[in-house]
Amino acid sequence: MNICVRGLSSVYEPENVARLFFANARLVRRLPRKEDGVLARAGRRLAAGVRLGGRCTVLYAPRPADEKQAELALAGLVYELLKQATGVRPPWGMLTGVRPVRIIHDRRAAGLSDEAIHRLFVDTYDCTEAKFRLAKSIADLQRHILAARKPRDYSLYIGIPFCPSRCSYCSFVSLSTQREGRLMEPYLEALCREIEAIRDRAEDCGLDLKTIYIGGGTPTSLSADGLRKLMGTVAECFDLSRLEEYTVEAGRPDCTDAEKLAVLKEYGASRISINPQTFSDAVLERIGRKHSAADILRCFEEARAAGHDNINMDLIAGLPGDTVEGFAKSLRTALSLSPENITVHTLTLKRASNLVIGHADSDYGDVAAMLEECGALADAGYQPYYLYRQKGTLQNLENTGWCKPGKEGYYNIYIMEEVHSILSAGAGGSTKLVQPGGAKIERIFNYKYPAEYISGFDTILQRKEGVSEFYARYLDPQTAG
């Protein structure tokens, strides 16, 4: 399938709406003759046409004078055309963004009533009632948390781009500890220096640290001594007693043992993730995991024994070879452990992953039916507390974090709703600087790969000076005098 958009300076909205129906379509300048394709054109009037299986369908609409409104109107026309031509109604309607919950927060802040927001989602965006209710319930739960945010709040992300093996669905920067293990020590040295530099920048700006998140890769791919060095540096740089939350991903049981779990607890982690993705040994093998479901159970038991009382577990709906029954069994197994959080991801097919995008949908099972099984979470007393979407997610579905009452993952809420800055350390890190109210967001990028990160470390430190420049420009003038 090909997509061609003409007559607009920006083609983002109509292109991405077309990809709701044809995820792997190519954007082209001219449609090849006799091939299936979508043509969207903004001339004196708007036109959208599709050739599908040799049959052509065209819709027309008036063109708004404003360029941005014309882009949105053309996207809406493409949506209506493809919904008619394919017989498919995407569950989130024509919404293509990552943060549907953010729309509710923003519209409430602008003074819209909940009834008006409901009409916006259901009538304008064509979102299903079920998805709107999900988004609204999350916005309602987050409301009191976001209301407590202050202009100088921030969170710290620390990235460990190493894993014992690469999962087939993974698109993150992550090196094998077996092949690239020689980089771990110099990487850790540089990382600790960057954490110290972030501490200095934050103190200069008078920022208040709320949460820390050590992610990856797999942070517990570090040795126990490596974790002590890293978390010891964090403890020296920041007052951990003032944190709302300190999360460390201990996701892989093939590199997480009782000693490392004890280190995480000793050095201040208040929340950890042990991520099975599935409890099926056959599916684990198929996605490239080098451990069994029994190893996950062992790791969870050791975490409880070490005193961890706030544990998240990730599951993925739609893994190759999984079934609705298999996913439901994994969900029941996770529930039997009674973790404080269960995050349900929908499989996303990304170009940087090892999964073959051309697989038939049947290779991934009925993902929508798998997510229907998540009603068991609500039955067990869990609440949805954050949600996000990604391009390439099977059947245009979502990722949702569920928690026991009072056990929300604060970092997840803060980064997804963009309510305060996230200062990021490590290879591939993206510092996100958020002006109070979210009116302005700027990013500072670290080098992507560990070798680049180590060799270009002086440049990374120079870039971090942009943190002070941002706050001097956008915050200090508001508080001067």
C-alpha positions as CSV (number, residue, x, y, z in Angstrom):
1,M,0.0,0.0,0.0
2,N,1.2,3.5,-0.9
3,I,0.2,6.9,0.5
4,C,0.5,10.2,-1.5
5,V,-0.5,13.6,0.0
6,R,-0.4,16.7,-2.1
7,G,-1.2,20.4,-1.7
8,L,-0.1,20.9,1.9
9,S,3.2,22.0,3.5
10,S,2.7,19.4,6.2
11,V,1.4,15.9,5.5
12,Y,1.7,14.5,9.0
13,E,-1.9,14.2,10.0
14,P,-3.4,12.6,6.8
15,E,-0.3,10.3,6.5
16,N,-0.7,9.0,10.0
17,V,-4.4,8.6,9.8
18,A,-3.9,6.4,6.7
19,R,-1.4,4.3,8.7
20,L,-4.1,3.5,11.2
21,F,-5.6,1.3,8.5
22,F,-2.4,0.4,6.6
23,A,0.5,0.3,9.1
24,N,3.3,-0.5,6.7
25,A,2.2,1.8,3.9
26,R,4.9,3.8,2.1
27,L,4.7,7.6,1.7
28,V,5.4,8.3,-2.0
29,R,5.4,11.4,-4.2
30,R,3.3,9.7,-6.9
31,L,1.1,6.7,-6.8
32,P,2.3,3.8,-9.0
33,R,-0.2,2.9,-11.6
34,K,-2.5,-0.1,-11.0
35,E,-1.2,-0.5,-7.4
36,D,-3.3,-0.1,-4.3
37,G,-2.9,3.3,-2.7
38,V,-4.3,6.2,-0.9
39,L,-4.3,9.7,-2.4
40,A,-5.1,12.8,-0.3
41,R,-5.1,16.2,-2.0
42,A,-5.8,19.7,-0.9
43,G,-6.7,21.8,-3.9
44,R,-9.6,24.2,-4.2
45,R,-11.4,21.5,-2.3
46,L,-10.3,18.5,-0.4
47,A,-10.2,15.1,-2.0
48,A,-9.4,11.7,-0.7
49,G,-9.3,8.5,-2.8
50,V,-8.3,4.9,-2.3
51,R,-7.7,2.1,-4.7
52,L,-8.1,-1.2,-2.9
53,G,-8.3,-4.6,-4.6
54,G,-8.9,-2.8,-7.9
55,R,-11.9,-0.8,-6.6
56,C,-11.6,3.0,-6.4
57,T,-13.5,5.2,-3.9
58,V,-13.3,9.0,-3.6
59,L,-14.7,11.5,-1.1
60,Y,-14.7,15.3,-1.4
61,A,-15.1,18.2,1.2
62,P,-14.7,22.0,1.3
63,R,-11.2,23.3,2.0
64,P,-10.7,25.5,5.1
65,A,-8.7,28.7,4.5
66,D,-6.3,28.0,7.4
67,E,-3.5,25.7,6.5
68,K,-3.5,23.7,9.7
69,Q,-7.3,23.3,9.7
70,A,-7.0,22.1,6.1
71,E,-4.5,19.5,7.1
72,L,-6.8,18.3,9.9
73,A,-9.9,18.3,7.7
74,L,-8.0,16.3,5.0
75,A,-7.0,13.8,7.7
76,G,-10.7,13.5,8.8
77,L,-11.7,12.9,5.2
78,V,-9.1,10.2,4.7
79,Y,-10.3,8.6,7.9
80,E,-14.0,8.5,6.8
81,L,-12.9,7.2,3.4
82,L,-10.8,4.3,4.7
83,K,-13.3,3.4,7.4
84,Q,-15.9,3.0,4.6
85,A,-13.6,1.2,2.2
86,T,-12.1,-1.3,4.7
87,G,-15.0,-1.8,7.1
88,V,-12.6,-1.2,10.0
89,R,-13.2,1.2,12.9
90,P,-10.0,1.8,14.9
91,P,-10.8,1.6,18.6
92,W,-9.2,5.0,19.2
93,G,-10.9,6.5,16.1
94,M,-8.7,8.9,14.2
95,L,-6.5,9.7,17.2
96,T,-2.9,9.1,16.2
97,G,-1.1,10.7,19.2
98,V,0.8,9.0,22.0
99,R,-1.0,10.7,24.9
100,P,-4.9,10.6,24.7
101,V,-5.2,11.2,28.4
102,R,-3.2,14.4,28.0
103,I,-6.0,15.7,25.7
104,I,-8.5,15.4,28.6
105,H,-6.1,17.2,31.0
106,D,-5.5,20.0,28.5
107,R,-9.2,20.4,27.6
108,R,-10.2,20.6,31.3
109,A,-7.5,23.2,31.9
110,A,-9.0,25.2,29.0
111,G,-12.4,25.1,30.7
112,L,-14.2,22.4,28.7
113,S,-16.8,20.4,30.6
114,D,-16.5,16.6,30.8
115,E,-19.6,16.4,28.6
116,A,-17.9,18.5,25.9
117,I,-14.7,16.4,26.2
118,H,-16.8,13.3,25.7
119,R,-18.3,14.7,22.5
120,L,-14.9,15.6,21.3
121,F,-13.6,12.0,21.7
122,V,-16.7,10.1,20.6
123,D,-18.2,12.4,17.9
124,T,-15.2,14.3,16.6
125,Y,-12.4,11.7,17.0
126,D,-14.8,8.7,16.6
127,C,-13.2,7.0,19.6
128,T,-15.2,4.1,21.1
129,E,-17.0,4.6,24.3
130,A,-14.9,2.0,26.0
131,K,-11.6,3.7,25.1
132,F,-12.9,7.1,26.2
133,R,-14.0,5.7,29.5
134,L,-10.6,4.1,30.0
135,A,-8.8,7.5,29.2
136,K,-11.2,9.5,31.4
137,S,-10.8,7.1,34.4
138,I,-7.1,7.5,34.2
139,A,-7.4,11.3,33.9
140,D,-9.6,11.4,37.0
141,L,-7.2,9.3,39.0
142,Q,-4.2,11.4,38.0
143,R,-5.9,14.7,38.7
144,H,-4.9,15.2,42.3
145,I,-1.3,14.0,41.5
146,L,-0.8,16.5,38.7
147,A,-2.4,19.3,40.8
148,A,0.4,19.0,43.3
149,R,3.2,19.7,40.8
150,K,5.4,22.8,41.2
151,P,7.4,24.7,38.6
152,R,10.8,23.5,39.8
153,D,10.0,19.8,40.2
154,Y,11.9,17.3,38.0
155,S,12.7,13.6,37.7
156,L,15.9,11.8,36.9
157,Y,16.2,9.0,34.4
158,I,19.4,6.8,34.3
159,G,19.9,4.4,31.4
160,I,21.8,1.1,31.4
161,P,22.0,0.0,27.8
162,F,23.1,-3.6,28.4
163,C,21.1,-6.9,28.5
164,P,22.1,-10.6,28.8
165,S,20.3,-11.1,25.4
166,R,18.1,-9.1,23.0
167,C,14.4,-9.8,22.9
168,S,13.0,-10.1,19.4
169,Y,10.5,-7.2,19.9
170,C,13.0,-4.8,21.5
171,S,14.0,-1.6,19.7
172,F,15.9,0.1,22.5
173,V,19.7,0.7,22.5
174,S,20.9,-2.4,24.3
175,L,24.2,-4.3,24.0
176,S,24.8,-7.9,24.8
177,T,26.8,-8.3,28.1
178,Q,28.6,-11.2,26.6
179,R,29.8,-9.4,23.4
180,E,30.1,-5.9,24.7
181,G,30.8,-6.4,28.3
182,R,34.2,-4.7,28.1
183,L,32.3,-1.4,27.8
184,M,30.4,-1.7,31.0
185,E,33.1,-0.5,33.4
186,P,34.1,2.7,31.4
187,Y,30.4,3.3,30.7
188,L,29.6,3.2,34.4
189,E,32.5,5.6,35.2
190,A,31.2,8.1,32.7
191,L,27.6,7.6,33.8
192,C,28.4,8.4,37.4
193,R,30.2,11.6,36.3
194,E,27.1,12.6,34.3
195,I,24.9,12.0,37.3
196,E,27.2,14.4,39.3
197,A,26.9,17.0,36.5
198,I,23.1,16.7,36.6
199,R,23.2,17.2,40.4
200,D,25.2,20.4,39.8
201,R,22.9,21.7,37.1
202,A,19.8,21.0,39.2
203,E,21.2,22.7,42.3
204,D,22.2,25.8,40.2
205,C,18.6,26.0,39.0
206,G,17.0,25.3,42.4
207,L,15.2,22.2,41.1
208,D,13.5,19.8,43.4
209,L,13.9,16.1,42.6
210,K,10.7,14.0,42.8
211,T,11.4,10.6,41.3
212,I,14.4,8.6,40.0
213,Y,14.0,5.8,37.4
214,I,16.9,3.5,36.4
215,G,15.9,1.7,33.2
216,G,17.5,0.1,30.2
217,G,18.3,-2.3,28.7
218,T,18.4,-4.1,32.0
219,P,20.0,-2.3,35.0
220,T,20.6,-5.6,36.8
221,S,22.9,-6.7,34.0
222,L,25.5,-4.7,36.0
223,S,27.3,-6.7,38.7
224,A,26.3,-6.3,42.3
225,D,29.4,-4.1,42.8
226,G,28.4,-2.1,39.7
227,L,25.0,-1.5,41.2
228,R,26.6,-0.4,44.4
229,K,28.8,2.0,42.6
230,L,25.9,3.5,40.6
231,M,23.4,3.6,43.3
232,G,26.0,4.8,45.8
233,T,26.7,7.8,43.5
234,V,23.0,8.5,43.3
235,A,22.8,8.4,47.1
236,E,25.8,10.8,47.5
237,C,24.3,13.3,45.0
238,F,20.7,13.4,46.1
239,D,18.6,13.4,49.3
240,L,16.7,10.1,48.8
241,S,14.6,10.8,51.9
242,R,12.7,13.5,49.9
243,L,11.8,11.3,46.9
244,E,8.3,10.3,46.1
245,E,9.6,7.2,44.3
246,Y,12.8,5.5,43.3
247,T,12.3,2.8,40.6
248,V,14.9,0.3,39.3
249,E,14.1,-2.2,36.5
250,A,15.1,-5.7,37.6
251,G,13.3,-7.1,34.6
252,R,15.3,-10.1,33.6
253,P,15.5,-13.0,36.1
254,D,18.5,-14.4,34.1
255,C,20.7,-11.6,35.5
256,T,18.8,-10.7,38.7
257,D,19.7,-12.7,41.9
258,A,19.2,-12.4,45.6
259,E,22.4,-10.3,46.1
260,K,21.4,-7.7,43.5
261,L,17.9,-7.5,44.9
262,A,19.4,-6.9,48.3
263,V,21.6,-4.1,46.9
264,L,18.6,-2.4,45.3
265,K,16.8,-2.4,48.6
266,E,19.9,-1.3,50.6
267,Y,20.6,1.7,48.4
268,G,17.1,3.1,48.4
269,A,15.0,1.6,45.6
270,S,11.4,2.0,46.7
271,R,9.9,0.3,43.5
272,I,11.2,-2.3,41.2
273,S,10.1,-4.0,38.0
274,I,10.3,-7.8,37.4
275,N,9.0,-8.2,33.9
276,P,7.9,-11.7,32.7
277,Q,6.2,-10.4,29.5
278,T,4.7,-13.9,29.4
279,F,4.6,-17.0,31.7
280,S,4.8,-19.4,28.7
281,D,8.1,-21.1,28.3
282,A,7.5,-21.6,24.6
283,V,6.7,-17.9,24.0
284,L,9.7,-16.9,26.1
285,E,12.0,-19.0,23.9
286,R,10.4,-17.7,20.7
287,I,11.1,-14.0,21.7
288,G,14.7,-14.7,22.6
289,R,14.5,-14.9,26.4
290,K,17.1,-17.1,28.1
291,H,15.1,-18.0,31.1
292,S,12.0,-19.9,32.1
293,A,8.7,-18.9,33.8
294,A,10.0,-20.7,36.9
295,D,12.9,-18.3,37.0
296,I,10.5,-15.4,37.1
297,L,8.7,-16.9,40.0
298,R,12.0,-17.5,41.8
299,C,13.0,-13.9,41.2
300,F,9.8,-12.5,42.5
301,E,10.0,-14.6,45.7
302,E,13.6,-13.4,46.2
303,A,12.5,-9.8,45.8
304,R,9.8,-10.2,48.5
305,A,12.3,-11.8,50.7
306,A,14.7,-8.8,50.2
307,G,11.9,-6.5,51.5
308,H,10.6,-5.1,48.2
309,D,7.0,-4.1,48.8
310,N,6.3,-2.2,45.6
311,I,6.8,-4.4,42.5
312,N,5.7,-3.9,38.9
313,M,5.3,-6.8,36.4
314,D,5.0,-6.2,32.6
315,L,3.0,-8.4,30.3
316,I,2.8,-8.1,26.5
317,A,-0.3,-8.9,24.5
318,G,0.3,-10.2,21.1
319,L,3.7,-11.9,21.4
320,P,4.5,-14.3,18.5
321,G,3.0,-17.7,19.2
322,D,0.9,-16.6,22.1
323,T,-2.9,-17.1,22.2
324,V,-5.8,-15.5,24.0
325,E,-5.9,-18.4,26.4
326,G,-2.1,-18.2,26.9
327,F,-2.2,-14.5,27.6
328,A,-5.1,-15.0,30.1
329,K,-3.1,-17.7,31.9
330,S,-0.1,-15.3,32.1
331,L,-2.4,-12.6,33.5
332,R,-3.8,-15.0,36.1
333,T,-0.3,-16.1,37.1
334,A,0.8,-12.5,37.6
335,L,-2.4,-11.8,39.6
336,S,-1.7,-14.8,41.9
337,L,1.6,-13.1,42.9
338,S,-0.3,-9.9,43.8
339,P,2.3,-7.4,42.6
340,E,1.5,-3.7,43.3
341,N,1.6,-2.8,39.6
342,I,0.8,-4.8,36.4
343,T,1.6,-3.1,33.2
344,V,-0.1,-4.5,30.0
345,H,1.7,-3.6,26.8
346,T,0.4,-4.3,23.3
347,L,3.1,-5.6,21.0
348,T,4.6,-2.9,18.9
349,L,6.4,-3.8,15.6
350,K,9.3,-1.4,15.3
351,R,11.9,-1.2,12.5
352,A,14.8,-1.6,14.9
353,S,13.5,-4.8,16.4
354,N,14.3,-8.3,15.1
355,L,10.6,-9.2,14.5
356,V,9.7,-9.4,10.8
357,I,7.1,-6.7,10.2
358,G,5.6,-8.7,7.3
359,H,4.3,-11.5,9.4
360,A,0.6,-12.1,9.1
361,D,-1.7,-10.8,12.0
362,S,-2.4,-14.4,12.9
363,D,1.2,-14.8,14.0
364,Y,0.4,-12.5,16.9
365,G,-3.0,-13.7,17.9
366,D,-6.2,-11.8,18.6
367,V,-4.7,-8.8,20.5
368,A,-8.0,-7.0,21.1
369,A,-9.4,-10.2,22.7
370,M,-6.3,-10.4,24.9
371,L,-6.8,-6.9,26.2
372,E,-10.4,-7.8,27.0
373,E,-9.0,-10.3,29.5
374,C,-7.7,-7.3,31.5
375,G,-11.1,-7.0,33.1
376,A,-9.6,-9.5,35.5
377,L,-7.4,-6.7,36.8
378,A,-10.3,-4.5,37.7
379,D,-12.0,-7.5,39.3
380,A,-8.9,-8.0,41.5
381,G,-9.0,-4.4,42.6
382,Y,-6.4,-2.9,40.3
383,Q,-7.0,0.6,38.7
384,P,-5.7,1.9,35.4
385,Y,-3.4,4.8,36.2
386,Y,-1.4,5.7,33.1
387,L,-1.7,5.0,29.4
388,Y,0.2,5.6,26.2
389,R,0.1,4.6,22.5
390,Q,2.8,3.9,20.0
391,K,3.1,3.8,16.2
392,G,3.1,0.3,14.9
393,T,1.1,-1.1,17.8
394,L,-1.0,-4.1,16.8
395,Q,-4.6,-3.2,16.0
396,N,-3.9,0.4,17.0
397,L,-4.3,-0.5,20.7
398,E,-2.6,0.9,23.8
399,N,-0.3,0.2,26.8
400,T,-1.9,0.6,30.2
401,G,-0.4,0.6,33.7
402,W,-2.6,-0.9,36.4
403,C,-2.0,-0.5,40.1
404,K,-3.4,-1.3,43.5
405,P,-5.0,1.8,45.2
406,G,-2.3,4.2,46.2
407,K,0.5,2.4,44.3
408,E,0.6,4.6,41.2
409,G,4.0,4.7,39.4
410,Y,4.6,8.5,39.7
411,Y,7.5,8.6,37.2
412,N,5.3,7.0,34.5
413,I,2.6,9.6,35.0
414,Y,5.1,12.5,35.0
415,I,6.9,11.5,31.8
416,M,3.7,10.6,30.0
417,E,1.7,13.7,30.9
418,E,4.8,16.0,30.5
419,V,4.1,17.9,33.7
420,H,7.8,18.5,34.6
421,S,11.3,18.1,33.3
422,I,13.0,14.7,33.0
423,L,16.8,15.0,33.2
424,S,18.4,12.0,31.5
425,A,21.8,10.4,32.0
426,G,23.3,7.7,29.9
427,A,23.6,6.5,26.3
428,G,20.5,7.3,24.3
429,G,19.3,9.6,27.0
430,S,16.9,12.4,26.0
431,T,16.6,15.2,28.6
432,K,13.1,16.7,28.3
433,L,12.8,20.3,29.6
434,V,9.3,21.3,30.3
435,Q,8.2,24.9,30.8
436,P,5.7,25.3,33.6
437,G,2.3,24.6,32.1
438,G,3.8,22.6,29.2
439,A,3.8,25.6,26.9
440,K,7.4,24.9,25.8
441,I,9.3,21.7,25.7
442,E,13.0,21.4,24.7
443,R,15.2,18.4,24.4
444,I,18.9,17.7,25.0
445,F,20.1,14.5,23.5
446,N,23.0,12.2,24.6
447,Y,24.9,10.1,22.1
448,K,23.0,7.0,21.3
449,Y,25.5,4.2,21.7
450,P,27.7,3.4,24.7
451,A,31.0,3.7,22.7
452,E,29.9,7.1,21.4
453,Y,28.8,8.1,24.8
454,I,32.2,7.3,26.3
455,S,34.3,8.9,23.6
456,G,32.1,12.0,23.3
457,F,31.5,12.5,27.0
458,D,32.9,16.1,27.1
459,T,30.4,17.1,24.5
460,I,27.6,15.6,26.6
461,L,28.6,17.6,29.6
462,Q,28.6,20.8,27.5
463,R,25.1,20.0,26.3
464,K,23.9,19.7,29.8
465,E,24.6,23.4,30.3
466,G,21.4,23.8,28.3
467,V,19.5,22.9,31.5
468,S,20.6,26.1,33.2
469,E,20.0,28.1,30.0
470,F,16.4,26.8,29.8
471,Y,15.4,27.6,33.3
472,A,17.1,31.0,33.1
473,R,15.0,31.8,30.0
474,Y,11.6,30.3,31.0
475,L,11.4,30.2,34.7
476,D,13.6,32.7,36.4
477,P,12.1,35.7,34.6
478,Q,8.7,34.7,36.0
479,T,10.0,34.7,39.6
480,A,12.4,37.7,39.4
481,G,11.5,40.6,41.6
